[in-house]
Amino acid sequence: MARYNPSTIIMSDDFEESLKGHTYTEFHQVFEHLSKQGNETIQATLAVMYAGGIIVPKDEKEAARWWWIAASQGDATAQFNLGLLYENGKRTSDFAEASVWYRLSAEQGNAEAQYKLGLMYEQGWGVEKDKTEAVRQYRRAAEQGHNVAKISLTLLYSEGKEMPINFVQAYMWYLVAKSNLHEGNNKIREDLEQGVNDILKKMTPDQISEGQELAHDWIKKI
């Protein structure tokens, strides 16, 4: 049986192919060795494998342990996944701790983490409720193409709860979000259109035109 050479392990589309012909024991020994050397990519990969039972036995505690190790070293995906673990804890949720990891991941440009952090500020989960900060985080995610963040911006700007109403921005983000909805999103599209129809009734022709122009510019950029 051939032995693994740590320097030639392929962390790419060929990763699974590189594992063929090797035993679980060989795989585990090498990955543990690399992980302990501080390779956060390997650590995060181990976490995913333990979480999903890929090659290794499924073990949520081991997954959490490796996510924490990788997250502590700055891996943005691991930080986001650790935030999810704290948010969705089986016994009890810890939103404050989740927000810490979401923020670290968000600052590295993770759109999912930016959206999650925006949601926490909107709802006041683990942080002080702050609609302005929620908009800032949603916008960062939306600028990367996160469609739920775009929809969230539409709702926040149109509701005016704890922040000024801005129908132009609401309409703009609706149009941007709509442009990215796929065929299977008919229910979301219908709900959005119903809400925006109410917004349009309150907008002047100039405001509608401005919203359309802004949306056109954003769609070109995103």
Helices and strands as residue ranges (DSSP letters): G 6-8, H 15-19, H 24-36, H 40-52, H 60-72, H 76-87, H 95-107, H 111-123, H 131-142, H 147-159, H 167-178, G 183-185, H 186-201, H 205-221
